[in-house]
Amino acid sequence: MKIALQYVNDMNGQTTSVQVPLADWEKIIDKLKSYEQALQLKSDLKEAYKQVKELRAGKGNKQTLNEFLNEL
């Protein structure tokens, strides 16, 4: 993705901000949301595998399917 950035400088020539075209910004936000969802899913799966491992080792609290569904 190539983005046409515009740099804003102060009176001393120091870059103070960057302007991004709105259409490009919306694409960036959409990609960021997708990445956040993927990271959340990965984190949730890691936690689920950890819990399964603990249950198989006899640790942790087992619950019925009804108890699980009632938590949702």
Protein Blocks (a to p, Z undefined) as FASTA:
>chain_A
ZZdddddddfkopafbdcddfklmmmmmmmmmmmmmmmmmmmmmmmmmmmmmmmmnopaj
dddfklmmmmZZ
